[in-house]
Amino acid sequence: MGKIVAKNVITRKPGHLYYVDGKGNVCEAKMARGGKRKKKAKKPAKRKKKR
């Protein structure tokens, strides 16, 4: 697990991945699938039980 070196150094963009490269620079890469909020799935209607 990595260590947190500094907080709030850069402003993060949705759909981007941030990492520290071998030289110690912070790099930004666009994620292949990311940045979009998922829609909430609708729950099926409950059926009444017959007695």
C-alpha positions, 0 to 999 in steps of 0.5 A: 500500500502506498503512502499519502505524501501531500493532500489537495495539491492538484484539482482532480477531474472525474474520469482521470487517474492520478499517479506518481511516476518513477521520477516523482512527478504526478501524472494524469491519465484518462481512465478507459471506463470512468468518470460517469455516475451510474444510474440507480437501478429501479427495484421491481414492484413487490407482489402481494402474496395470495393466501 
